[in-house]
Amino acid sequence: MTLSFTKTYPGAAALNAYFQQHGITQVECMFADISGYPRGKLMPASSFAAGAELRIAEAINMQAITGEYSYDPVFPDADPDVRMQPDYSTVKLVPWSSVPRAMAIHDCTQLDGSVCEFSPRLLLKQVVQRYKDKGLTPVVAPEIEFYLTAPCIDPNLPLTSPPARGGRSEAGQSAYSLNMLNELAPFWDEFRAALDTLGVVSDTWIHESGQSQYEINLMHGDPVEVADQAFLFKYAAKEIAIKHGMNAVFMAKPIAGQPGNSMHVHQSVVDAEGKNIFSNADGTASNRFHQFIGGLQTYIPDMMLIYAPFINSYRRFVEGSQAPVNLLWGLDNRTAGLRIPISGPAARRVENRIAGADANPYLVITATLAAGLAGIEEQLTPSEPLVGNGYDHGHDLARGFLASLEQMTASQTCRRLLGNLFVSGFVSVKQLEYQNFQNEISAWERRYLVPQA
């Protein structure tokens, strides 16, 4: 039975019939927190089918990766509940579960029905609605990179490649190698089947430049639906990798000397007739295309913490690595932060290459669409297109986590585009994570400072 529920409640009978057919007794009621990590509750399938109310503490949306919570004044002392509202079109079987189980993505709303300002999915919905209010529809497609590694038993030791079919771990770089793409065939077979079950629509699969590094391109579509798919993609990769004795690692820079993991986002905008507003009738680039780029160049710097949310994220931005170091834009130029792929007028789009794979896909898509729309509304002018090597033009992105944190905290435009409460909560959590990091003493410090300092 193929599941094709709409977003609204289909009724207990339809849900119970599906659950009974598949022997399902439990449903994972889940949402992505600010880090893109799946959180939620396990609910009896009968209760879910009956439309039972489900609540969770509001602060769970803003939990730090360390498991701690911020006590910023933006969060009420009472730690109130929010209501978890299921999107029934996302009800799917859980492919990796040892017993039959279903899942459903939820939105977190206030008990009075108003929007929870800390819900990444609702934040994205609000930005998409701004486009709809203008008769426009954004279209996005992410490219997601990750490493498959041997189990990380001791976090003090470097990550290593897992043993492949011949018993040896991968060595050297094997970009676009089909042989190396086949090396971990049992994992890939189960992962592909899982994505089909979850409704994640992928395009191409490749072995990337790093050792045991891979990239999967998702098909373009509605921003919320695509963000859901990216969220489930990462969840599935991690769970199925563990089943095969590996880790799926989406850190921006997990292995020293190896390429980083990116999450490039292709984006375009169509009007009510489905025509790409980035192209004129004669096929040339439109004013709104250039204004969109101008918006990205103007507003991404203040939102850098969305695209690079962790201390490790900034290790990825290395000259000569195909990771961007500035916000120049250029035609088919992978040294630019904003690349314009060569395409026909109907497919004209902007590829935002700033985000790492460690970023929350809901927030990345929200930030890039909000910046682009602001560019159109304010008729912003971009720089001249890049000719040549973007690395010759300097590193003007934030150099580190703390600089991005300070810039976002002080930014009024960021609060205008993303919401004051969200930004206050987000930066307070990031401040907590930074303080936690400062309590760690690294191997570099012990290696050089013990004998020298």
C-alpha positions in Angstrom: 0.0 0.0 0.0 1.5 3.3 -1.1 0.9 6.1 1.5 -0.6 9.2 0.0 -2.3 11.1 2.8 -2.7 14.8 2.5 -1.3 17.2 5.1 -4.6 17.3 7.0 -6.0 14.7 9.2 -7.3 11.8 7.1 -9.4 10.3 9.8 -8.9 7.4 12.2 -10.2 4.8 9.8 -7.6 5.5 7.1 -4.7 5.6 9.5 -5.8 2.5 11.5 -6.1 0.6 8.2 -2.6 1.5 7.2 -1.1 0.7 10.6 -2.9 -2.6 10.8 -1.8 -3.6 7.3 1.9 -3.1 8.3 1.6 -4.3 11.9 2.5 -0.9 13.3 2.0 -0.2 17.0 4.1 2.9 17.4 4.7 6.2 15.6 7.8 8.4 15.9 6.4 11.9 16.3 9.4 14.1 15.3 10.6 17.5 14.4 14.0 19.0 13.6 15.5 21.2 16.4 17.7 24.2 15.5 20.7 21.9 14.8 18.5 19.7 12.4 18.6 16.9 15.0 15.5 14.7 15.1 13.6 15.1 18.4 10.1 14.2 19.6 8.1 11.4 21.2 7.1 7.8 20.5 3.3 7.5 20.5 1.0 4.5 20.3 -0.3 4.1 16.8 -3.9 3.9 18.0 -3.5 7.3 19.8 -1.9 8.9 16.7 -4.7 7.6 14.5 -7.3 9.0 16.9 -5.7 12.4 16.6 -4.7 12.6 20.3 -3.1 15.8 21.4 0.7 15.7 21.8 2.8 18.3 23.6 6.4 18.9 24.3 8.5 21.6 26.1 9.1 24.6 23.9 12.8 24.7 24.8 13.4 21.3 23.1 13.4 23.2 19.8 16.4 25.2 21.1 18.5 22.5 22.7 22.2 22.8 22.3 24.2 19.9 20.7 25.7 19.4 24.1 22.3 18.6 25.6 22.2 21.8 27.6 19.6 24.6 27.5 20.1 28.3 27.3 18.6 30.4 30.1 18.3 33.5 28.0 15.4 35.7 29.1 13.7 35.0 25.8 12.6 31.6 27.3 10.0 31.8 30.0 10.9 30.5 33.4 7.9 28.3 33.4 9.3 26.3 30.5 5.9 26.0 28.8 4.6 23.4 26.4 4.0 23.7 22.7 1.6 21.5 20.7 3.1 19.1 18.1 0.9 19.2 15.0 1.5 16.3 12.5 1.8 16.8 8.8 0.0 13.7 7.7 1.6 13.7 4.2 4.9 12.8 6.0 3.6 9.6 7.6 6.1 6.9 6.4 7.4 3.5 7.5 10.6 3.6 9.4 12.9 1.5 7.2 15.6 0.7 9.8 13.4 -0.2 12.7 13.7 -3.7 14.1 9.9 -3.8 14.5 7.3 -2.2 12.3 7.1 1.5 13.1 5.9 4.6 11.4 7.1 8.2 11.6 5.6 11.6 11.0 7.1 15.1 10.9 5.4 17.6 13.1 5.2 21.4 13.5 5.5 23.0 16.9 2.8 25.6 17.6 1.8 27.5 20.7 -1.1 26.2 22.6 -3.3 29.0 21.3 -2.5 28.0 17.7 0.0 30.8 17.0 3.5 30.1 15.5 6.3 28.9 17.7 9.1 31.3 16.9 11.7 28.6 17.5 10.5 26.0 15.0 12.8 25.8 12.0 10.1 24.2 9.8 7.6 26.9 10.6 10.2 29.6 10.0 10.7 28.2 6.5 7.0 28.1 5.9 6.7 31.8 6.8 9.4 32.7 4.3 7.8 30.7 1.6 4.5 32.4 2.4 6.2 35.8 1.7 6.9 34.6 -1.8 3.3 33.3 -2.2 1.9 36.7 -1.1 3.7 38.1 -4.2 2.4 35.4 -6.5 5.8 33.7 -6.5 7.0 30.2 -5.7 10.6 29.4 -4.8 12.1 26.1 -6.0 15.2 24.5 -4.3 17.4 21.5 -4.7 20.2 20.6 -2.2 23.4 18.7 -2.8 24.5 16.9 0.4 28.0 15.5 1.1 29.0 13.1 3.9 31.7 10.7 4.9 31.3 7.0 5.8 33.8 6.2 8.5 34.7 3.3 10.8 33.1 3.6 14.2 34.3 6.5 16.3 34.9 4.7 19.6 37.4 7.2 21.0 36.7 10.9 20.1 40.4 11.7 20.8 41.4 9.7 17.7 41.0 10.7 14.1 38.2 9.3 12.0 39.2 6.6 9.5 37.7 5.0 6.4 35.8 1.7 6.9 37.1 -1.5 5.4 35.7 -2.1 1.9 34.9 -5.3 -0.1 38.6 -6.4 -0.4 39.1 -5.9 3.4 41.3 -2.8 3.0 40.3 0.8 3.7 40.2 3.3 0.9 43.4 5.3 0.3 43.9 8.3 -1.9 41.3 10.4 -3.6 38.8 8.7 -5.9 36.5 11.5 -7.1 33.7 10.2 -9.3 35.0 6.6 -9.2 32.3 4.1 -9.9 34.4 1.3 -8.5 34.8 3.1 -5.2 31.1 4.0 -5.2 30.4 0.2 -5.2 32.8 -0.6 -2.4 30.2 -0.4 0.4 27.4 -2.0 -1.7 25.4 -3.5 1.2 25.0 -0.1 2.8 24.1 1.6 -0.4 21.5 -1.0 -1.3 19.7 -0.6 2.0 20.1 3.2 2.0 18.6 3.5 -1.5 15.7 1.3 -0.5 15.2 3.4 2.7 15.1 6.7 0.7 12.4 5.2 -1.6 10.4 4.2 1.5 10.8 7.7 3.0 9.8 9.4 -0.3 13.2 11.1 -0.6 13.7 11.8 -4.3 17.3 11.8 -5.3 19.0 12.6 -8.6 22.7 11.6 -8.9 24.9 9.7 -6.5 28.7 10.2 -6.7 31.9 9.4 -4.8 33.4 12.7 -3.9 37.0 13.8 -3.6 37.6 12.7 0.0 38.4 9.2 1.2 35.0 7.5 1.6 33.2 10.8 0.9 30.0 10.8 -1.1 27.5 13.3 -2.5 23.8 12.8 -3.2 21.8 15.4 -5.1 18.1 15.7 -4.2 15.6 16.6 -6.9 14.3 20.2 -7.0 10.9 21.0 -5.5 8.9 22.8 -2.9 11.2 24.2 -0.2 9.4 22.7 2.8 9.1 19.3 1.2 12.7 19.3 0.0 13.9 20.4 3.5 11.9 17.5 5.0 13.6 15.2 2.5 17.1 16.5 3.5 16.2 16.1 7.2 15.1 12.5 6.6 18.1 11.8 4.4 20.5 12.6 7.2 18.5 10.7 9.7 18.4 7.6 7.5 22.1 7.8 6.6 23.1 7.8 10.2 20.8 5.0 11.3 21.6 2.6 8.4 25.3 3.3 8.6 25.2 2.1 12.2 23.5 -1.1 11.1 26.5 -1.7 8.8 29.1 -1.0 11.4 29.9 2.6 10.2 29.2 6.2 11.0 27.7 8.6 8.4 29.4 11.9 9.2 28.0 15.3 8.1 30.6 17.4 10.0 31.8 20.3 7.8 35.4 19.2 8.2 35.6 15.8 9.8 39.1 14.7 8.7 42.2 16.8 8.6 43.7 17.1 5.1 40.5 15.9 3.4 37.8 18.0 1.7 35.0 19.3 3.8 31.3 18.4 3.5 29.1 21.0 1.9 25.3 21.4 1.3 25.0 23.5 -1.8 21.5 24.8 -2.4 20.2 25.5 -6.0 17.4 28.0 -6.0 15.1 29.6 -8.5 11.7 31.4 -8.4 8.7 30.9 -10.6 5.6 33.0 -11.1 1.9 32.0 -11.0 2.2 30.6 -14.6 5.3 28.5 -13.7 7.7 30.8 -15.5 11.2 31.3 -14.1 11.4 35.0 -13.1 15.2 34.9 -13.3 14.8 34.9 -17.2 13.3 37.5 -19.5 11.1 36.5 -22.4 14.1 36.6 -24.8 16.1 34.2 -22.5 18.4 36.8 -21.0 18.9 37.2 -17.3 16.3 39.4 -15.6 16.6 42.3 -13.2 15.1 40.1 -10.5 17.8 37.5 -11.1 20.5 40.1 -10.4 18.5 41.6 -7.5 18.2 38.1 -5.9 22.0 37.7 -6.1 22.4 41.2 -4.6 20.2 40.1 -1.7 22.4 37.0 -1.1 25.6 39.1 -1.2 24.1 41.7 1.2 22.5 39.6 3.8 24.4 36.3 4.0 27.3 37.7 6.0 24.9 38.6 8.9 23.4 35.1 8.7 26.7 33.2 8.4 26.0 31.4 11.7 23.1 29.6 10.0 25.3 28.3 7.2 28.2 27.5 9.5 26.7 26.8 12.9 29.6 25.1 14.8 33.2 25.7 15.7 34.3 23.0 13.2 32.2 24.6 10.4 34.9 27.2 9.7 37.6 24.7 9.0 35.9 24.0 5.7 36.5 27.4 4.2 40.0 26.8 2.8 41.5 28.5 -0.3 41.8 26.2 -3.3 39.5 23.5 -1.9 36.3 24.3 -3.9 34.8 25.6 -0.6 34.1 29.3 -1.0 35.9 32.1 0.9 33.8 35.0 -0.4 30.4 35.9 -1.9 31.5 36.6 -5.4 29.2 35.2 -8.1 30.2 33.7 -11.5 29.0 31.7 -14.4 29.8 28.0 -13.9 32.6 29.0 -11.5 33.1 26.7 -8.5 35.6 29.1 -6.9 32.7 31.5 -6.2 30.4 31.4 -3.2 27.5 31.9 -5.6 27.7 29.8 -8.8 25.4 30.2 -11.8 25.2 26.8 -13.5 25.0 26.9 -17.3 21.4 26.2 -18.3 18.5 27.2 -20.5 16.4 30.1 -19.5 13.7 27.9 -17.8 16.4 26.4 -15.5 18.3 29.6 -14.7 19.2 29.4 -11.0 21.7 30.4 -8.3 23.8 27.8 -6.5 24.6 29.0 -2.9 27.8 27.1 -2.0 28.2 28.6 1.5 26.5 26.1 3.7 28.1 23.0 5.2 26.4 19.6 5.5 26.4 20.1 9.2 23.8 23.0 8.9 20.1 22.6 9.5 18.5 22.3 6.0 15.3 24.1 7.1 17.3 27.1 8.4 19.7 27.1 5.4 16.9 27.2 2.9 15.0 29.8 5.0 18.1 32.1 5.2 19.0 31.9 1.5 15.4 32.5 0.4 14.8 35.3 2.8 18.0 37.0 1.6 17.1 36.6 -2.0 13.6 37.9 -1.6 14.9 40.9 0.3 17.2 41.6 -2.7 14.2 41.6 -5.0 12.1 43.8 -2.7 14.9 46.3 -2.2 16.1 46.1 -5.8 19.7 45.5 -4.7 22.5 45.5 -7.2 25.1 42.6 -7.1 28.8 42.9 -7.7 30.2 42.4 -11.2 30.4 38.7 -12.1 33.6 36.9 -11.3 36.0 36.2 -14.1 38.9 33.9 -13.1 39.7 32.4 -9.7 37.7 33.5 -6.8 40.5 32.7 -4.3 42.5 35.5 -5.8 39.9 38.0 -4.5 40.4 37.5 -0.8 38.6 35.8 2.1 35.8 38.0 3.2 33.5 35.5 4.9 33.7 35.3 8.7 37.0 33.6 9.7 35.5 31.9 12.8 32.5 30.9 14.9 32.9 33.8 17.4 33.0 36.4 14.7 29.8 35.0 13.1 28.1 34.8 16.5 28.9 38.4 17.3 27.8 39.6 13.9 24.5 37.8 14.0 23.8 39.0 17.6 24.3 42.6 16.6 22.4 42.4 13.3 19.1 44.2 13.1 18.6 43.0 9.5 19.0 39.4 10.5 16.3 39.9 13.1 14.1 41.6 10.5 14.4 38.7 8.1 14.3 35.8 10.5 12.4 37.2 13.5 13.7 38.8 16.7 12.8 36.0 19.1 14.3 33.3 16.8 17.6 35.2 16.5 17.8 35.9 20.2 17.2 32.2 21.0 19.5 30.9 18.3 22.5 33.1 19.4 21.9 32.3 23.0 22.2 28.6 22.3 25.3 29.1 20.1 26.9 31.1 23.0 26.2 28.2 25.3 27.9 25.8 22.8 30.9 28.1 22.5 31.3 28.3 26.3 31.2 24.5 26.4 33.9 24.3 23.7 36.1 26.7 25.7 36.2 24.1 28.5 37.9 21.5 26.3 41.7 21.3 26.0 42.7 20.1 22.5 45.4 17.7 21.4 47.1 20.7 19.6 47.4 22.5 22.9 48.9 19.6 24.7 51.2 18.7 21.7 52.8 22.2 21.4 52.2 24.0 24.7 53.3 21.3 27.2 56.9 21.3 25.9 57.1 24.9 24.7 55.0 27.2 26.9 
